[in-house]
Amino acid sequence: MNVERQKYWYDIAEYDFETAQAMYTTKRWLYVGFMCHQAIEKTLKGYWCGRLETDPPYTHNLLRLAEGCGIMNLLDDGQLSFITEMMPLNIEARYPEYKDSLSKEMSMERCQQIIDKTDALIKWIKRKH
């Protein structure tokens, strides 16, 4: 367990989540999803550091992180479904060929749901220590 590394990941996850909220306020819908993905990813990496002696892998794959840190089997169906839904928001937000189609899927309502679910998931993960 590495408390210092865990705090590092949790702090930047919080920063990324605050950025997602700022993107919502400014109606930059595409980046709401991207930053929520980042916040979840970094929270999982923090959880990893709180449970394991090794550093988390260099990956953006939320499912791989959840499996590797041992939280996968604790997720309920809704949480697992949400993590799966969030997976493409990290990669597709970065590449022009995906941005247009992804932007059409992002609405104010969907982004609010993503923010709410991200907030709940992050709080849930942190309580699992």
Secondary structure, DSSP 8 states (H G I E B T S, - for coil): --HHHHHHHHHHHHHHHHHHHHHHHTT-HHHHHHHHHHHHHHHHHHHHHHH-SS---S---HHHHHHHHT-GGG--HHHHHHHHHHHHHHHTTTSHHHHHHHHHH--HHHHHHHHHHHHHHHHHHHHT-
